[in-house]
Amino acid sequence: MLLGLSVLSNITQADQPRPVYHFTPRAGWINDPTGLVEVAGTYHLFYQYYDGGWQLKDGRFRSPIEWGPMHWGHATSTDLVHWHQMPVALSPDRKVGSSEVEGMIFSGSAVVDRGNTSGFGSRAHPPMVAVYTLADTFGPGSGQRQAVAYSKDNGTTWTKYAGNPVLPYNNTETFRDPQVFWFGGKSKWAMVISCGDRVCFYNSPDLTHWTRVGEFGKAEVGIGVPWECPDLFPLQVTRNGKTEKKWVLVVSVQHGAPSGSFGNRYFVGDFDGATFTNSAPASDARWLDYGSDYYAARTWIPAQANLKQRISIGWMANWTYARTLPATTYRGSMTVPRELSLRYDGAGYYLAQRPAPGVLRTLSSRKASIKIDDAHRSKSITTSTVAELDVDFAVTNRSGRFEIDLFKTGTQYVSIAYDVPKAEISVDRRNYNGHRFETDSGQQTAHVTPRDGHLKAQVLLDRNSIELFVGDGKITVTDLIYPRNDRVQTAVISTTPRETRGVLQ
């Protein structure tokens, strides 16, 4: 197993250039990460998965790689880079006497029931419990209910609870993606779940009997309904010299994100087990990422309580074109795992993100550092498609526009630019020699101000993606890229006065 990808004996690198340090499945379709839990230093990544009915023919896989009846795929890692792919964890049932699928396995969460409140294991050998959405087909007459399964062997094999569903269909087509965690107060489990244009909260003493206790989002909705894949977790933050605990609620939205379509909105506030109170005005929309290809972000439930940071991962794709991405054996990948920390400035609370340390260690031998100022306006470097670029722009009154041109072929390139007067960072993939994305605006922008006269950017390149971290991780932009030349690319870094572009040729 090498850097997150599984090499099949019948598949060669020429079939499909895979990302080197981003997770991909052996074969088939993946989307949302789900059931993220850490156990004794091992990270469990479950994910929405469909193998597409793969069959080997003429030494190659031949099958449409498309979304289908959802399963839970499963992989484990100790460093969040090298992944061991496990057997499929949860599969849909079949109707009696038929091959027809009954009940797809949608997103949810997994927890270690250390107190054996569920009775599925024992205190000496606590079970791992998955709480997930059991979904029929979409549309009129469809149903989404919540179900439970448990594992006594650390997630290798699973047994579905005989009393499913633990929450019945509630006459809302969007009633899915439960995130469950031990709240502690009054010895209870808490659940946050999508209820269409808001999230709902439930409590349970044993993971099988649930009571609705509250909801959040009616005032805040405005943007991007329905909400999906909610994630609620606590983090410490220093404000005015004092340390406090706040709760962060992340929701995936289907419309209205900065990219123009799908994205992840987040809120910072307080939670008492039943009620979430937003610390910001209802109209204040904060976004986890400003690119086109960061969705369904979820965080790992840590083995030990950790209020300083939380590790997240997202699906690196966009539903508007996910089904048409170039693929031969698989379709879909995950972003790099990211450390989230909570910070406070004059504008309020915000999440800062940085790549997980294991990712940076992997790229340490492929790292290039570039400093650009008015005396040194341009620099050309050659790098592989797998690299880390650390760029330091010295911003002065003379500065007009800084630009990083990536995957450059003649006059075609992917542009990362910073407009100094507008204090605006942008990523533009409309003018490059590679795969064209359907219904894609092609350019994403975000407002970010320099710190102490410098704007620092960290760019992670893999064979088919760019992940940009700006302003110490306050702004991130994630975009898929499928360049025609997957071997060596040239990056041109330049800064120009306001009246000219001045790219080094």
C-alpha positions in Angstrom: 0.0 0.0 0.0 1.7 3.2 -1.1 0.6 6.7 0.0 -3.1 6.0 0.1 -3.6 4.2 -3.2 -4.1 0.5 -3.6 -2.3 -1.0 -6.6 -4.2 -3.9 -8.2 -2.2 -6.5 -10.0 -4.3 -6.1 -13.1 -4.2 -2.3 -13.1 -1.1 -0.3 -14.3 -0.3 3.3 -13.6 -1.0 4.1 -17.3 -4.6 3.1 -16.9 -5.4 6.0 -14.5 -2.8 8.4 -13.0 -3.9 8.2 -9.4 -3.2 10.9 -6.8 -0.2 10.0 -4.7 -1.1 11.1 -1.2 -4.9 11.5 -1.5 -7.1 8.5 -0.7 -8.8 6.7 -3.5 -10.6 3.3 -3.6 -9.2 0.2 -5.3 -12.0 0.4 -7.8 -15.5 1.9 -8.1 -17.3 5.1 -7.0 -16.8 7.0 -3.7 -18.3 10.1 -2.3 -18.9 11.4 1.3 -16.5 10.4 4.1 -18.5 9.0 6.9 -18.1 7.2 10.3 -14.8 8.9 11.1 -13.4 7.5 14.4 -10.0 7.1 15.9 -9.3 4.1 18.1 -5.9 3.6 19.8 -4.0 5.6 17.3 -5.7 4.1 14.2 -7.9 6.3 12.1 -11.0 4.6 10.6 -12.3 6.1 7.4 -15.6 4.9 6.2 -17.1 6.3 3.0 -20.0 6.1 0.6 -19.1 3.5 -1.9 -20.4 1.5 -4.8 -18.2 -1.0 -6.7 -20.4 -0.8 -9.8 -20.6 -4.5 -10.2 -17.0 -4.7 -11.4 -15.9 -7.6 -13.5 -12.5 -8.4 -14.9 -12.5 -8.8 -18.7 -9.5 -9.1 -21.0 -7.2 -8.2 -18.0 -9.0 -4.9 -17.3 -12.0 -3.7 -15.4 -14.9 -2.9 -17.6 -17.9 -1.3 -15.9 -19.5 2.1 -15.6 -18.1 4.0 -12.7 -21.2 5.7 -11.3 -23.1 6.3 -8.2 -25.3 3.3 -7.3 -26.7 1.5 -4.3 -24.6 3.0 -1.5 -22.4 0.9 0.8 -19.9 1.8 3.5 -16.4 1.3 2.3 -13.7 1.1 5.0 -10.0 2.0 5.3 -7.6 2.4 8.2 -4.4 4.4 8.7 -2.0 5.4 11.5 -0.6 8.5 9.8 -3.5 9.7 7.6 -1.5 9.1 4.4 -0.9 5.4 4.0 -4.2 3.6 4.0 -5.1 -0.1 4.4 -8.3 -0.9 2.6 -10.6 -3.1 4.6 -13.6 -5.2 3.5 -16.8 -3.4 2.8 -18.4 -2.6 6.2 -22.1 -2.2 5.4 -24.1 -3.3 2.4 -27.7 -2.8 1.4 -30.1 -5.7 2.1 -31.9 -7.6 -0.7 -35.6 -8.0 -0.9 -36.7 -11.5 0.0 -36.7 -13.7 -3.1 -35.2 -10.9 -5.2 -31.9 -9.4 -6.2 -33.4 -5.9 -5.8 -31.7 -3.7 -3.3 -33.8 -2.6 -0.3 -32.3 0.1 1.9 -29.1 1.9 0.7 -26.5 2.7 3.4 -26.2 6.5 3.4 -23.9 8.6 5.6 -23.7 8.6 9.3 -21.2 8.2 12.1 -19.3 5.6 14.2 -18.5 5.7 17.9 -16.8 3.5 20.4 -19.4 2.7 23.1 -16.9 2.6 26.0 -19.6 2.3 28.6 -21.4 -0.4 26.6 -24.6 1.7 27.0 -26.0 -0.2 23.9 -25.4 -3.6 25.4 -23.8 -4.8 22.1 -20.5 -5.6 23.8 -19.1 -5.2 27.2 -17.1 -2.7 29.2 -14.0 -4.8 28.9 -14.6 -5.1 25.1 -16.6 -2.0 24.1 -18.3 -2.3 20.7 -17.9 0.1 17.8 -21.4 1.3 16.8 -22.4 2.9 13.5 -25.5 5.1 13.3 -26.4 5.7 9.7 -29.3 6.6 7.3 -31.2 3.7 5.7 -32.5 5.1 2.5 -35.0 3.9 -0.1 -35.1 5.5 -3.6 -35.5 9.3 -3.9 -38.7 11.0 -4.8 -42.4 10.5 -3.9 -42.8 7.6 -1.5 -39.1 7.5 -0.6 -38.0 7.0 2.9 -35.0 7.9 5.0 -34.7 6.3 8.4 -31.9 5.9 10.9 -30.4 2.6 11.7 -27.7 1.0 13.8 -25.0 -1.6 13.3 -22.3 -2.8 15.7 -18.9 -4.4 15.5 -17.1 -6.4 18.2 -13.8 -6.7 16.2 -12.8 -3.1 15.8 -14.8 -2.5 12.6 -13.8 -5.5 10.6 -17.2 -7.2 10.6 -20.6 -5.7 11.4 -24.0 -6.9 12.6 -27.1 -4.8 11.9 -29.3 -4.2 14.9 -32.5 -6.3 14.8 -34.6 -3.4 16.1 -33.9 -1.1 13.1 -34.9 1.5 12.3 -34.1 3.4 15.6 -35.7 6.5 14.1 -38.5 6.0 11.6 -39.2 8.0 8.5 -40.4 11.5 9.5 -42.1 12.7 6.3 -39.1 14.8 5.3 -37.3 13.7 2.2 -34.0 15.0 3.6 -33.7 13.3 7.0 -30.2 11.9 7.0 -26.5 11.8 7.8 -26.6 11.5 11.7 -23.5 12.6 13.6 -23.4 11.1 17.0 -21.1 11.8 20.0 -21.0 11.3 23.7 -22.1 14.6 25.3 -21.5 13.5 28.8 -24.0 15.8 30.6 -26.7 13.7 32.1 -25.0 10.6 30.7 -26.3 10.8 27.2 -25.5 10.5 23.5 -26.2 13.5 21.3 -27.1 13.4 17.6 -27.2 16.2 15.0 -29.0 15.3 11.8 -30.1 17.0 8.6 -33.8 17.9 8.6 -33.9 19.6 5.2 -33.6 23.3 5.7 -32.1 23.0 9.2 -30.6 20.5 11.6 -32.3 18.6 14.4 -30.9 17.4 17.7 -31.7 14.1 19.5 -30.6 12.5 22.7 -30.3 8.9 23.7 -29.1 6.9 26.7 -28.1 3.8 24.7 -27.8 4.6 20.9 -31.0 2.8 20.1 -33.7 4.9 21.8 -33.7 8.5 20.6 -35.7 11.6 21.6 -35.9 14.8 19.7 -34.8 17.8 21.8 -34.2 20.7 19.5 -33.2 22.2 16.2 -31.2 25.0 14.6 -31.1 26.9 11.4 -34.5 28.5 10.6 -33.1 32.0 10.9 -29.7 31.1 9.3 -30.9 29.0 6.4 -31.1 31.6 3.5 -28.2 29.9 1.7 -27.9 26.5 0.3 -30.8 24.2 1.3 -31.0 21.4 2.0 -28.3 21.1 4.6 -26.4 17.8 4.6 -23.7 15.9 6.5 -23.8 18.0 9.7 -20.8 17.8 12.1 -20.8 19.3 15.6 -17.7 19.4 17.8 -16.1 21.5 20.6 -12.8 23.5 20.3 -10.9 25.8 22.6 -10.2 29.3 21.5 -8.3 32.2 23.1 -10.3 35.5 23.1 -8.9 38.6 24.7 -6.3 36.6 26.6 -8.8 34.1 28.0 -9.4 30.5 26.9 -13.0 29.4 26.3 -14.8 26.5 24.8 -17.0 27.0 21.8 -18.9 24.5 19.6 -18.5 24.4 15.8 -21.3 23.2 13.5 -20.4 22.4 9.9 -23.1 21.7 7.3 -22.8 20.8 3.6 -25.0 23.0 1.4 -26.2 22.2 -2.1 -26.5 25.8 -3.4 -25.1 29.2 -2.8 -21.5 28.4 -1.8 -18.7 30.7 -2.9 -18.0 28.4 -5.9 -21.6 28.9 -7.0 -22.8 25.5 -6.1 -21.9 23.0 -3.4 -19.8 23.8 -0.3 -19.5 23.6 3.5 -20.8 26.4 5.7 -19.9 26.6 9.4 -21.2 28.2 12.6 -19.5 28.9 15.9 -21.5 29.1 19.1 -22.6 27.3 22.2 -24.3 23.9 22.7 -26.0 22.4 25.8 -26.9 19.0 24.4 -30.2 20.2 23.0 -29.8 23.8 21.7 -27.2 25.4 19.6 -26.8 29.2 19.8 -25.0 31.0 17.0 -22.3 33.5 18.2 -22.6 35.5 14.9 -25.5 37.2 13.2 -27.7 34.9 11.2 -26.7 36.5 8.0 -22.9 36.0 8.6 -22.0 33.1 6.3 -18.6 31.5 6.9 -17.2 28.8 4.6 -14.8 26.0 5.2 -13.4 26.1 1.7 -13.9 28.5 -1.3 -13.1 26.0 -4.1 -15.3 23.8 -6.3 -14.2 20.5 -5.0 -14.6 20.3 -1.2 -17.8 18.8 0.1 -19.3 16.7 2.8 -16.5 17.5 5.2 -16.5 15.5 8.4 -14.2 15.3 11.4 -12.7 12.3 13.3 -14.0 11.6 16.8 -10.7 11.4 18.7 -9.7 8.5 20.9 -8.8 11.0 23.6 -10.6 14.4 24.2 -8.7 17.1 22.3 -10.1 20.6 22.4 -7.2 22.2 20.7 -7.7 20.8 17.2 -9.9 18.5 15.2 -8.9 16.5 12.1 -11.2 16.8 9.1 -11.5 15.3 5.6 -13.8 16.0 2.7 -14.9 14.6 -0.6 -12.9 16.1 -3.4 -15.5 16.5 -6.2 -18.6 18.4 -7.1 -22.0 16.9 -7.8 -22.5 19.0 -10.9 -19.8 17.0 -12.7 -18.8 14.2 -10.4 -20.3 11.6 -12.7 -18.2 12.7 -15.7 -14.8 13.0 -14.2 -12.1 11.1 -16.3 -11.7 7.7 -14.9 -10.9 4.1 -15.9 -11.0 2.1 -12.7 -12.3 4.5 -10.0 -14.1 7.8 -9.6 -13.7 10.0 -6.6 -11.1 10.9 -4.0 -10.7 12.5 -0.7 -9.0 15.8 0.2 -5.9 15.7 2.4 -6.8 15.4 6.1 -6.6 18.8 7.7 -6.1 20.0 11.3 -8.8 22.5 12.3 -8.2 25.0 15.1 -10.5 27.8 16.3 -9.3 31.4 16.4 -10.7 34.8 17.2 -10.0 38.2 15.6 -11.9 41.5 15.4 -14.4 40.0 12.9 -15.3 37.1 15.1 -14.5 33.4 15.4 -13.0 31.5 12.5 -11.5 28.1 11.7 -7.9 27.9 10.6 -6.8 24.9 8.6 -3.4 23.3 7.9 -2.5 20.0 6.2 -2.1 17.1 8.6 1.6 16.6 9.6 1.8 13.2 7.9 1.0 14.9 4.6 3.7 17.5 5.0 6.2 14.9 5.9 5.3 13.0 2.8 6.0 16.1 0.7 9.1 17.3 2.6 11.5 16.1 -0.3 9.2 17.8 -2.9 9.0 21.2 -1.2 9.9 24.5 -2.9 10.0 27.8 -1.1 9.6 31.1 -3.1 9.8 34.7 -1.9 8.6 37.5 -4.2 9.0 41.2 -3.7 9.2 44.4 -5.7 13.0 43.9 -6.3 12.5 40.3 -7.4 9.3 40.3 -9.4 9.3 36.9 -11.0 10.8 33.4 -10.7 10.3 30.3 -12.8 10.7 26.9 -11.3 10.1 23.4 -12.5 8.3 20.9 -10.3 6.6 17.6 -10.6 2.8 17.2 -10.3 3.4 16.1 -6.7 4.8 19.0 -4.8 4.4 21.5 -2.0 5.0 25.2 -2.9 5.4 27.7 0.0 5.1 31.2 -1.4 5.8 34.5 0.4 4.5 37.6 -1.3 5.9 40.9 0.2 3.0 43.3 -0.3 3.8 47.1 -0.6 2.1 50.1 -2.0 3.7 49.4 -5.4 2.3 45.9 -5.5 -0.6 45.3 -7.9 -1.0 41.7 -8.6 0.9 38.5 -7.7 0.3 35.4 -9.7 1.3 31.7 -9.7 0.9 30.0 -13.0 0.7 26.2 -12.6 0.5 23.3 -15.1 1.7 25.7 -17.8 1.7 24.6 -21.4 2.4 27.5 -23.8 -0.2 30.1 -23.1 -2.4 27.8 -21.0 -2.1 27.4 -17.3 -4.0 27.4 -14.0 -3.7 30.7 -12.2 -3.5 31.5 -8.5 -3.6 35.3 -8.2 -3.7 37.9 -5.5 -5.1 41.3 -6.3 -3.6 43.7 -3.8 -6.0 46.6 -4.1 -9.0 44.3 -3.8 -7.3 42.1 -1.1 -8.7 39.1 -3.1 -7.2 35.7 -3.7 -8.4 33.7 -6.7 -8.0 30.4 -8.4 -8.8 30.1 -12.1 -8.8 26.9 -14.1 -10.6 28.1 -17.2 -7.5 28.5 -19.3 -5.4 25.4 -19.0 -4.6 22.4 -21.2 -6.6 19.7 -19.4 -10.1 18.3 -18.6 -12.9 20.7 -18.9 -15.4 20.7 -16.0 -19.1 20.9 -16.9 -21.2 23.8 -15.5 -18.1 25.1 -13.8 -17.6 28.9 -13.2 -13.9 28.1 -13.3 -12.8 30.8 -11.0 -13.2 31.1 -7.2 -12.3 34.1 -5.1 -12.0 35.0 -1.4 -11.1 38.1 0.6 -7.8 37.8 2.6 -5.6 40.6 4.0 -1.8 40.4 4.4 -0.2 40.1 7.8 2.7 42.4 8.6 3.2 43.2 4.9 3.3 39.6 3.8 0.8 37.2 2.2 1.8 33.6 2.6 0.4 30.8 0.5 0.9 27.0 0.8 0.0 25.1 -2.4 -0.3 21.3 -2.4 -0.2 19.7 -5.8 -1.1 16.1 -6.6 -1.6 14.5 -9.9 -5.1 15.8 -10.3 -5.7 18.5 -7.7 -4.7 21.8 -6.1 -5.3 22.6 -2.4 -4.4 26.2 -1.5 -4.0 27.4 2.1 -3.7 31.2 2.5 -3.2 33.5 5.5 -2.2 30.9 7.9 -5.0 28.6 6.9 -7.8 31.2 7.3 -8.8 30.7 3.6 -8.5 27.4 1.6 -9.4 26.7 -2.0 -9.7 23.1 -3.3 -9.9 22.3 -7.0 -9.6 19.2 -9.1 -7.2 19.5 -12.1 -6.7 16.9 -14.8 -3.7 18.2 -16.9 -2.8 16.4 -20.1 0.8 16.2 -19.1 0.9 14.2 -15.8 4.7 14.0 -15.6 6.4 17.4 -15.2 4.8 20.8 -14.9 6.3 24.3 -14.7 5.1 26.9 -12.2 5.8 30.6 -13.1 5.6 33.0 -10.1 5.3 36.7 -10.9 4.3 40.1 -9.5 3.4 43.0 -11.7 2.5 46.7 -11.4 -1.2 47.4 -11.7 -1.1 48.4 -15.4 0.5 45.1 -16.7 0.3 41.4 -16.2 4.0 40.8 -16.9 4.1 37.1 -16.7 7.5 35.7 -17.3 7.6 33.7 -20.6 
